[in-house]
Each structure stands twice: as structure tokens, then as C-alpha cells.
Amino acid sequence: MGLFFEWPFYMRQFLMERWMSVFTAWVYNITYFVFLGGWLWQLFDMTDSELEETGAFDILLNMFFIYNCILHSSIVVINIGIILKEISLEFFEMFKVGGGAGSDYNLSFARVIEDFEEEMWWADPVKLFKNGW
């Protein structure tokens, strides 16, 4: 809710959760469509001899798989909304003049690098060596 309505507190304070949300949305959707495509390929690419050997257990497995795909399709729609909203924030925002490098709301890659370098100073041996001497 906070992402779609652009609540300022959520947009500024929950950057790590937003990154994890976008990343897992991409992973989930890619996995979903790969398995769905593989299932459709396997189903419609069967030869006549394979069709004759299809038993009740194979039909049950196919019905179970398509039931789960239909049941979880709403998650894919929500994930697509999350991905499109985060992409749109790079260009324009509802409560600010616009996106861009100086915005507090967008998840630009330059901001990720800057935040990573700022928070992970202890993991950089060059920086530790410079500060230690």
C-alpha cells in the first residue's frame, strides 16, 4: 500500500525492503513463467505414442500443476504492479516534482552504489587500510 500511494515515510525509510520486494518479484515472475512455459511445451509437444502412454497419474499431475498456476496467478499480477511502479518512480512521482538522481523516493542504481559504499565501509580493505594508517 505504501508503495502505490507513495507514503513519504515508507518511501524513504523502507528502501531495503523495497529492493528486496522488487528483486523477489522479478525472481518469482521469471520462475513462474519458466515453469509455466516448460509445462505448456511438454504438454503440447507430446507425440502420439506419448499421448497413448499417458495415464491417470500424469493427468492428475497436470491438473494439479495448472490448478496451482491459476491459484498463484494473482501474485504475478501484484508483482508486475510492484515492478512497474518502481520503474515509473524513476521518471515521475506523485508528490514530488519528478524523479531523477536527487529524489528520495526512487531506487536508482547510483543510489544503491552510494548507499552500499556508505554502509559497507568495514568490508573495503583499501578504505580500512587508509583509515588505519
C-alpha contacts under 8 A as a table, 3 or more apart, distances in Angstrom:
res1	aa1	res2	aa2	distance
1	M	4	F	5.43
1	M	5	F	6.14
2	G	5	F	5.36
2	G	6	E	5.51
2	G	7	W	5.13
2	G	10	Y	5.79
2	G	11	M	7.26
3	L	6	E	4.95
3	L	7	W	6.84
3	L	10	Y	7.18
3	L	11	M	6.71
3	L	82	I	7.89
3	L	85	K	7.72
4	F	85	K	7.00
6	E	10	Y	7.35
6	E	11	M	6.23
6	E	94	M	7.21
6	E	95	F	7.69
7	W	10	Y	5.43
7	W	11	M	6.06
8	P	11	M	5.09
8	P	12	R	6.18
8	P	105	Y	7.88
9	F	12	R	5.47
9	F	13	Q	5.85
9	F	14	F	7.95
10	Y	13	Q	5.42
10	Y	14	F	5.46
11	M	14	F	6.10
11	M	15	L	6.81
11	M	104	D	7.52
11	M	105	Y	5.32
12	R	15	L	6.34
12	R	104	D	6.10
12	R	105	Y	6.02
14	F	17	E	5.31
14	F	18	R	6.14
15	L	18	R	5.02
15	L	19	W	6.17
15	L	107	L	7.53
16	M	19	W	5.09
16	M	20	M	6.19
17	E	20	M	5.04
17	E	21	S	5.96
18	R	21	S	4.91
18	R	22	V	6.16
19	W	22	V	5.24
19	W	23	F	6.06
19	W	107	L	7.51
20	M	23	F	5.08
20	M	24	T	5.95
21	S	24	T	5.30
21	S	25	A	5.96
21	S	82	I	7.82
22	V	25	A	5.01
22	V	26	W	6.27
22	V	79	N	7.80
22	V	82	I	6.58
22	V	83	I	5.95
22	V	86	E	7.65
23	F	26	W	5.24
23	F	27	V	6.28
24	T	27	V	4.92
24	T	28	Y	5.84
25	A	28	Y	5.18
25	A	29	N	6.05
25	A	76	V	7.91
25	A	79	N	4.97
25	A	80	I	7.44
25	A	82	I	7.41
25	A	83	I	7.08
26	W	29	N	5.31
26	W	30	I	6.05
26	W	79	N	7.46
26	W	83	I	7.51
27	V	30	I	5.27
27	V	31	T	6.05
28	Y	31	T	5.18
28	Y	32	Y	5.95
28	Y	76	V	7.65
29	N	32	Y	4.98
29	N	33	F	6.10
29	N	76	V	5.92
29	N	79	N	7.17
29	N	80	I	7.97
30	I	33	F	5.32
30	I	34	V	6.01
31	T	34	V	5.14
31	T	35	F	6.14
32	Y	35	F	5.43
32	Y	36	L	6.04
32	Y	69	C	7.96
32	Y	76	V	7.94
33	F	36	L	4.93
33	F	37	G	5.79
34	V	37	G	5.14
34	V	38	G	6.01
35	F	38	G	4.99
35	F	39	W	6.04
36	L	39	W	5.11
36	L	40	L	6.18
36	L	69	C	7.41
37	G	40	L	5.08
37	G	41	W	5.99
38	G	41	W	5.02
38	G	42	Q	6.06
39	W	42	Q	5.10
39	W	43	L	5.98
40	L	43	L	4.98
40	L	44	F	6.01
41	W	44	F	5.49
41	W	45	D	5.66
42	Q	45	D	5.35
42	Q	46	M	6.47
43	L	46	M	6.07
46	M	50	E	5.86
46	M	51	L	6.35
47	T	50	E	5.22
47	T	51	L	6.25
48	D	51	L	5.01
48	D	52	E	6.31
49	S	52	E	5.17
49	S	53	E	6.47
50	E	53	E	5.14
50	E	54	T	6.37
51	L	54	T	5.26
54	T	58	D	6.04
54	T	59	I	7.28
55	G	58	D	5.39
55	G	59	I	6.50
56	A	59	I	5.13
56	A	60	L	6.10
57	F	60	L	4.97
57	F	61	L	6.17
58	D	61	L	5.11
58	D	62	N	6.24
59	I	62	N	5.12
59	I	63	M	6.13
60	L	63	M	5.09
60	L	64	F	6.09
61	L	64	F	5.02
61	L	65	F	6.13
62	N	65	F	5.09
62	N	66	I	6.20
63	M	66	I	5.30
63	M	67	Y	6.02
64	F	67	Y	5.13
64	F	68	N	6.31
65	F	68	N	5.22
65	F	69	C	6.22
66	I	69	C	4.88
66	I	70	I	6.10
67	Y	70	I	5.24
67	Y	71	L	6.06
68	N	71	L	4.91
68	N	72	H	6.03
69	C	72	H	5.32
69	C	73	S	5.98
70	I	73	S	5.21
70	I	74	S	7.99
71	L	74	S	7.07
72	H	75	I	5.49
72	H	76	V	7.02
73	S	76	V	5.10
73	S	77	V	6.55
74	S	77	V	5.10
74	S	78	I	6.37
75	I	78	I	5.13
75	I	79	N	6.07
76	V	79	N	4.99
76	V	80	I	6.12
77	V	80	I	5.13
77	V	81	G	6.34
78	I	81	G	5.00
78	I	82	I	6.32
79	N	82	I	5.03
79	N	83	I	6.19
80	I	83	I	5.12
80	I	84	L	6.06
81	G	84	L	5.21
81	G	85	K	5.98
82	I	85	K	5.20
82	I	86	E	6.22
83	I	86	E	5.34
83	I	87	I	6.24
84	L	87	I	5.07
84	L	88	S	6.03
85	K	88	S	5.05
85	K	89	L	6.21
86	E	89	L	5.16
86	E	90	E	6.96
86	E	106	N	7.13
86	E	107	L	7.27
87	I	90	E	5.56
87	I	91	F	7.56
88	S	91	F	5.53
88	S	92	F	6.25
88	S	93	E	7.70
89	L	92	F	5.29
89	L	93	E	5.50
89	L	99	G	6.09
89	L	105	Y	7.26
89	L	106	N	5.43
89	L	107	L	7.93
90	E	93	E	7.92
90	E	99	G	5.12
90	E	100	G	6.15
90	E	106	N	5.49
90	E	107	L	7.22
90	E	108	S	6.87
91	F	98	G	6.51
91	F	99	G	4.81
91	F	100	G	6.56
92	F	96	K	7.95
92	F	97	V	7.52
92	F	98	G	4.51
92	F	99	G	4.75
93	E	96	K	5.54
93	E	97	V	6.92
93	E	98	G	5.31
93	E	99	G	5.91
94	M	97	V	7.93
94	M	98	G	7.97
96	K	99	G	7.61
98	G	103	S	7.64
99	G	102	G	7.59
99	G	103	S	5.67
99	G	105	Y	7.70
99	G	106	N	6.63
100	G	103	S	5.69
100	G	106	N	7.55
101	A	108	S	7.11
101	A	110	A	7.72
101	A	111	R	7.70
103	S	106	N	6.15
107	L	111	R	6.70
107	L	112	V	7.10
108	S	111	R	5.30
108	S	112	V	6.53
109	F	112	V	4.98
109	F	113	I	6.35
110	A	113	I	5.19
110	A	114	E	6.17
111	R	114	E	4.98
111	R	115	D	5.99
112	V	115	D	5.14
112	V	116	F	5.91
113	I	116	F	5.04
113	I	117	E	6.08
114	E	117	E	5.27
114	E	118	E	6.14
115	D	118	E	5.02
115	D	119	E	6.00
116	F	119	E	5.29
116	F	120	M	5.69
117	E	120	M	5.37
117	E	121	W	6.01
118	E	121	W	5.94
120	M	123	A	5.57
120	M	124	D	7.17
121	W	124	D	5.58
121	W	127	K	6.92
121	W	128	L	7.62
122	W	125	P	7.54
122	W	127	K	7.83
122	W	128	L	6.66
123	A	128	L	7.99
124	D	127	K	5.45
124	D	128	L	6.26
125	P	128	L	4.96
125	P	129	F	5.95
126	V	129	F	5.08
126	V	130	K	6.17
127	K	130	K	5.10
127	K	131	N	6.08
128	L	131	N	5.19
128	L	132	G	5.80
129	F	132	G	5.09
129	F	133	W	6.27
130	K	133	W	5.64
